[in-house]
């Protein structure tokens, strides 16, 4: 078999496995594809954000950071603090004609497929194509992914599930081919993508990746490790247009409320608020059950591999790497880690320690893939044990997916029961732009007494709260409000828009000072007279600095990539010229 035939064989094998991953995606997400969305938990927020993000893009706003139509028309700086990448992708699907419901279904399906595909890349690079494929199926069917899709409705977090194996794959490539700068550049961009997808998942990913890098620090030259560590720094630099405002503008909103959701991080520790003693197999929405399910797979496989291959140092050490990494994740979800949580307010913003189950699922799938690789090369008795463990894990994964996906009613089959958000979901889908939608409390701007305001439905866009004046609204766009005021006496005018430093008021084309009214909205004073008033949403200082850093980081990465590419071309030309010269010498 020549080189071309070998390449075609590998190519066809990859195509077959990719087609099988597409089939697995359809099977796992069949209920959503066939019956529609179920609307549980966070789904209502993602649908609201997608509708209004898309609307503002159609108005020509290239980065919609303020959602004007949420909070009953008071607005919200949602995308100052929430990453926008998934909503750009969703808006693209809407631009080509998909409905909002079909767009969200496609997004979930795409995230699930990419999780499997990227894990396939990662596992093929470390082990083999067969183990990569079965590891991908295990990863896609992990209980936590099912929970994220069918109960939490975590649209952005499920996409991060796809980026995790991509980051690990590119990290491995950086260490195996340290002279190939392209892998470090691609790793940097993968961190950019993760940063623009979901922040809590990004933080968890950074913690787990740091542990992974420590392993390489013991086995690789420190200069190579430093280069790899520079990749996420440059990647975060590219994402600075989002990250900087999200960090430095938190004082304007109620984001700290996230620390106390459902009792705070202590209440969500395994063994405290989520007692492992109370595991109920029939209670599908059970974090302890998911933890026990994934732990059983991880530690059964680890024990078998460690006992059977304690003499094989390479296999033994690799198994220990995944096992100890998993144990660290377990530690972070138990009360033993409370001192670490107490020392970091950033960590507390995760809200729930069980978010670590996201990376725990990846480690579980990695050990599954490693176990499949060992199964192929094992002796007969061990093959039987490993096969039984791997088969049972896939069966229980599929069982969990099947039961959870059918536990809740959907938009297209509402006759099965009642659901809290079903009517509201229909409003979001069918009537999203009439100022009748809420937004999350943590992104509401604070009132003067540092409490979150409570928006009221059906309020006037403009109102006179003191004095006498006539108001005439000319237009009300997402980033601009234009109106005239005829003030007969000294007047205080209130605009139904929450105060935020990005809003600037101009009266007769001159900048005019505003103040925050007691309900958190924008108000301003006028003396008697006639005025043309314009309220415009502009960039904040941190956003401008973020754009500058993003452009600078992007230029650095492109220079690095192009420099190495040019270097390779020069080397190839030099080698070719030397071959020609040597041929001439041999001729004469």
N, C-alpha and C positions, 0 to 999 in steps of 0.2 A: 504494500500500500504506500503510494507516494505522499508527499507533504500536502498536496492539494486535496487528495482524497481524505486524509486524516482531518484536515481543517473542515471539510464539508460534513464529515461524520459528526464532529464536535458541534458544528453549527446546527445540524438537524436535531441532535439530542437536546440542545438548548431550546430550540423552537418548540419541540414536543413538550418539554417541561413547562415552558411559558404558557402554552395552550392549556395544559393541565392546571396551572395556577389560575388562569382566567376561569376555567370551569369550577375550580374550588371557590373562587370569589362569588360566583353566581349562586352556588349551592349554599354557602354560608350566609349570604345576604339575600336569600330568596324571598323571605317574608317581606322585607322592605321593598324590594323590586316589584313584587307581585301585589302586595296589599297596601303599600304606602307607608308613611311615617306614623310613629306612635305618639310622638309629642311629649314624651316623659322628660322630666328634670330640666336639663339645659337646652333642649331643642328649641324652645320658644325664643330664647335669646339669639341663638345662631340664625334662626329664620328671620327675626326682626333685623338683625345687623346686616344680613345678606341683602334684604329688600332695600334698605336705606343706603347701604354702601353702593349698590348698583345704581340706584336713582341719582346719587350725587356724581357718580362717574359720567352718567348721561348728561349732566349739567356742565361737564367740562372740568370738574375738580379732579386733578390727577391723583391726589392722595386724600380721600375723605377722612378727616380726623374728627370732625365734629358732626354727629348725626342729628340734624336739625329736627327731624320729625318724631324722635322718640321722647319718652317722658311726657306724653300728651302734648307735644309741641314745644316744651321748654328746652329740649335738646340735651345732648350729652357729649362730652369729649371722649367717647368710647374708644376710638382708635388712636388716641394719644397713648392709651395704656394697653390696649389689646392688639396683638400682632395682626397685620392685614393680609398676609400672603394667601390664605385659604379663600378669602373673600374676593380677592382679585381673580383667582381661579374660578370661583363660582360665578362671578360677574361675566367672565369670558363665556361660560356655558350659557348664561342668560342672553348674552349678546347674540349668540348664534341661534337662539330661538327656543331653548328649553324652558319649561315652566320652573317656578321656584322649587316645587316639590320634586320634580324630576332632577333638577340640578343638585339638590341635597342628596338624593338617593345615589346619583352618579358620583358625588364627592366621597360619600362613605365607601362605595364600591371601589373607587380608585385608590383610596387610602388603604383599604384592605389588600388590594392586589399589589400595590407598591410595597407594603409590608412584607409580603411573601417574596416578591421579586428581589428586593434589596437584601433580604436575608439569604436568598439563593446566591447572590453575588458574594456575600460575606462568607457563607459556609463552603461554597465551591473553592474559594481561595484558600481556606484553611484545611479542608478535608477532601471531599469529592463531590461530584455532581449528584450522585444518588443520595448521599447523606444531606447534601444541600437542599435537594427537593423535599425530602421527608421532613427535614428541619423547618422548611418554609411552611409546609402544611401544619406542622405543630405550632409554629409561631402564629399563623393566621387564625388558628382555632383555639388559642389560649383563652381561658375563661375571662381574664381581665379585658381582652379586646371585645368579647361578646358583651360584657357589661357596659363598656364605653360606648358601644354602638346602640344597643337595644334598650338600655335603661338610662344611662347618663346623657346620651345624645352628645357626646364630646367630639364635635366635628373637628376642632383644631387639634385636640390631644391625640385623636386617632391618626392624624397625619404625622405627628411627631413619632408615633409608633413605627411609621415607615422610615423615618430619617435615622432612627437609632442604629439599625444594622448597616445603613449606608456610611455613617460616621465611623463605625468599627471596621468596616471593610477598607475604607480609605486610610484609616490609621495603620492597619496591617500592611497596606501597600506602601505607605511611607517608610515603614521600617524594613520591609523586604527589598525595596528599591530606593534607598536613600538618595541616590544621585539623580533620580527622576523627579525634578521639581514640580512636574505637572500634578503629581499626587498630593503634594502639600498645598498647591493652589486649589485643587478640587476639594480637599479636606476643609480648607478655609471657607469655600463657598457652601459646603454642606452645613457648617456651623451658622453661616448667615441665614440659610434656609430655615434651620431649626429655631434661630432667634426670632425670625419673622413669622413663626407658626404658633408657638404656645410657650409662654414664659415658665409656668410651673414645671412643665415637662423638660424645658431647657435646663433648669436648675438641677433637676434630678439627674439628667444626662451628664451634666458637668461633673457632679459628684462621683458618679459611677465611672466616668471616663478617666478621672484623676486617679482612681484606684488602679485602673487598667494600665495607665501610663507608668505608675510606680513599678509594676511588674517589668515593664520594658527597661526602666532605669537600672534595674539589677542585671539586665542581660544584653543591653545595647550600649554603644558609645554615647557618652553624655551629650556630645555635640549634636548627634542625630535626634536625641530626645528633645533637646532645646529647640531645634528646628520644627519638630512636630508640635511642640507646645505653642510656638509662634503662630501656627495656623489658626487656631480658634481666636487668638487675639486680633489677627487681621480680619477674620470672618466677622467678629463682633464690630470691628471698625466699619466694615461695609454696611452693617445693620444699624449704625449709629443714628441715622435719621429717625429711626423708631426708638432705639434704646435710650438715647439721651433725654428726650422729653419724658419718656415713661419713668425714668429714674428721678429727674430733677423737678418734675411738675406734680409730684404726688401730694405735696402739701396743699394743693388747691381742691382736692377731692377727698371723698370718704373712703379711700382705698384701705385704710387701716382696719376697717370693719371686717375684712377678710380673715383677720387673725382670730376672731371670736365666733366664726360660723359653727353652729352645732356644738358649742362648748369649747372650741379651740383645739389645738393639736393634742393636748393631753387626753381629751375625751375620745379621740380617734385612735389611740394606741391599741395595738393588738394585746388582748389580755386585760384591757381596762374597760373602755366603752364598747369594745367589740370582743367579747369573751370567747375564747376558743372552746370553752366547755359547752357553749350553747349552740354549737354547730348543728344546723338542721338541713339535711340534704334536700328536703323539699322546699326550703326557703331559698329561692334562687338568687335573690338580691341580697347576698350575704358575703361581706368581705372576708370573714373568717373562713368560709367555705372555699372561696377562691384561693386564699392564702394556703390553706391545708392541701388543696388540690395541686397547686403548683409546687408546693414544698415536697409533697409525696413523690412526684416525678423527679424532681431535682436530686433528692437525697437517696432514693432507691437506685437511680442510675449511678450516682457518684460512688455509693458504697460498693456496688457490684464491680465497677471499673477499677476502683482503688485496690480492692482485695485481689482481683484477678490479675492486675497488671502492676503490682507493687515493685516487681523486678525491672519493669520497663520504665526507665527514668523519664523519657520524653512523654509517654502517655500519662504516667503518674503525676508529673508536674503540671501538665496541661489540665488534667482533671482537678487538681488542687486549686489551680487559678480560678476556674469557674465556681468551684464549691465555696472557696473562701470569699469570693466576690458576692456570691448569693448569701452567705452568712452575714456579711456586712449589711446587706440590704435588710435582712431580717432584724438585725440589731437596730437599724434606724426606725423600724416600725414598732419597737417594744419600749416599755418604760425605762429600760437601761440607758436609752439614748436621750432621756429628758434633759440632762445637763447641756448637751450639745444644742438641743432645740432652744433651751432657755437663753443660750449665749448668742443666738443669731435671730434678729428680728426678720431678716430676709427669709430664713428658713421657715419661720412661722407663717409667712405669707402663702406657703403651700396649702394651708388650711388643714389638710388631712395627711397624716403619715402614710396611710395606705396608698397614696399616689405612687409610692415606691414600687408598688406591684407592677407598674408599667415597665420599669427596667428589669424587675424580677421575672417578668414574662420572657424578656429577651434572653436573660441568662438561662432560664429553663429550656427555651428552644435551642440555645447553643449546646447545652449538655445533651439534649435529645439528639441533635445532629451529630455530635461527637460520639454518642452511644451507637447511632446507626453506622457510623464509620467503623467503630470497633466491632460491631456485629458482623460486618462483611469479612473482616479478617480474623475472626475468633475461631476457637476450637468448638466442636459440636455441642458439648454440654453448656458452655457459656452462651452459645448462640441461642439456645432454647430459652434460657433465663432472660437474656436481653430482649429477644423478640417478644416474649410475653409482656414484659414491662412496657416496651415501646408501643405495642399494639393496644394494651389496656389504656395507656395515656391518650392515644388518638381516639379511642372509642369514647372515653369519658369526656374528652374535649368536645367531640361531636355531639354527645348527649346533652351537655350543658348548653351549647349553642342552640340546639333544636328546641329544648324546653324553654329557655329564656326568650327566644325570639317569638315564641307563640304564647307567652304568658300575658301580653298586653294587647289590647285592641289597637287597630290602626284606622287611619282616616278613611280608607276604602272599605273597611269592614267594621263599622261602629256598632253593629248589632250584638257583638259579643259581650258588651258590658259598658260601664261608664268610665271615663277618664277625666281627670281634673282639668287638663289643659286642652281638651279636644276642641271646644268651642273657640277658645282663644287662638289656637293654632289655625283654625279656619279663618279667623279674622286677619291674622298675619298674612296668610296666603292670598286672601281675596280682597281685603280692604286695608292695605298697610299704610296709606298716606293721608289719612284723615285725622291725624293727631289723636289716635285712640290706642296707642301702644306705649307700654312702659319700657324702662330699661333697668339694668342692674343697679342696686343701691350704691355699690362701691365706687362707681364712676360719676356720681352726682356731685356737683360742686358744693362746698360747704357754705352754710349761712354765717352771719357775723358771730354767732355764738358757737361756731365750730360743730354744728350738728347738720346732718343731711336734710335737705328740704323735701317736702312731700308735694309732688306735682298734683295739680287739680285738673280734672278733665273739663273740656268745654269752656276754657277761659279766653277772654279777649286777647288778641295779639298785642294791642296797644291800649293803654288806659291812663287816665289822669288821676293821680292819687292825691294831688294837692293843687289848689287853684282852679282856674277856668281856662280851658283851651279846646280848640277843635282839631281833631286828628284826621288825616286823610292818607290811608295806606296806598302806595303806588305799586310796590311789588314786595314779595316775601319769598326770597330764595334761600337755599340752604346756607350760603355763605354771605348773604347780603339782604338787608332790609332797608327799603327806601320809602320815606313818607314825609309829609309836610305837617307843620304845627303852626296854628294860629293861636298864640297865647294872649289872652285878654288881661290876665294878671300874672304875677309870679306863679309858675307852675312846676310841678314835679311829674315827669312822664315815666311810666314804667313800660318796659318791653318784655313780652313773655318769652324771655330767653335767659337761661341761667348765666350768671356772671362767670367770665373766664378771661384771663389776661390777653388772650389772642383777639378778643373782640375790641374793635376801635370805632369810636363814634366821631362823625364829622358833621358839624352844623354850619351850613352855608360855606362848605368846602374847607372849613377850619377845624382842626382837631379840638374835640370838646371832652372835658372830664366827665366820667361816669362814676357812680357808686353802687354798692351792692345793697339792694333793698332787703328788708327783713325776711322775705321768703326766698332769698337767694338769687333773685332776678336782677337784671340791669335796670338802673334808674338814672335819670339826669335832670338837672334844673335848667329852667329857661326864664328869662325876663320877658315882659310883654313884647310882642312883635310877631313877624311872620318868618318861618325858618324852613329851609330844605334840610332834611336830616338823612344821613346815611350811616348805617351800622354795618361794618365789614369785618369778617373773620380773616385775620392775617397770621403770619408766622410768628412764633415766639423765639426768643433768643436761643434757647436750647435746641429748637428745631433747626435753626439756621446753622448753628455750630455743628449739629449732627449731620446735616447735609454736606458741609465742608469736609468733615472727617470721613464720611462715607465715600465721597468722590476721591479723596486722597488715598484711602485704603484700597479702593478699586483700581486706581492707577498703579499703585505699588504691585498689586497682584498681577495685573496685566503686563507690567514691565518684567516681573520675574518670569512669567510664563513665556513671553515673547523672547526674552533674553536666552532662556534655555533652549527654546525652539530654534532660534537663530544659530546658537552654538552647535546644535545637532546638525543643522544643514551645512554649516562651515566644515564640521568634522567629516561629514559624508563626502562633500566635494573634495576635501583634502585627501581622503582615503582613495577616492576614485582617481584623482590625479597621480597619486603615488603608484597605483596599480598600472596606469597607462605608461608611466615612466619606466617601471620595472619591466613591463612587456616589451618596450622599445629596446631596453638594454639587452634583454634575452634574445631579441631578434638579431641584434648586431653582434 
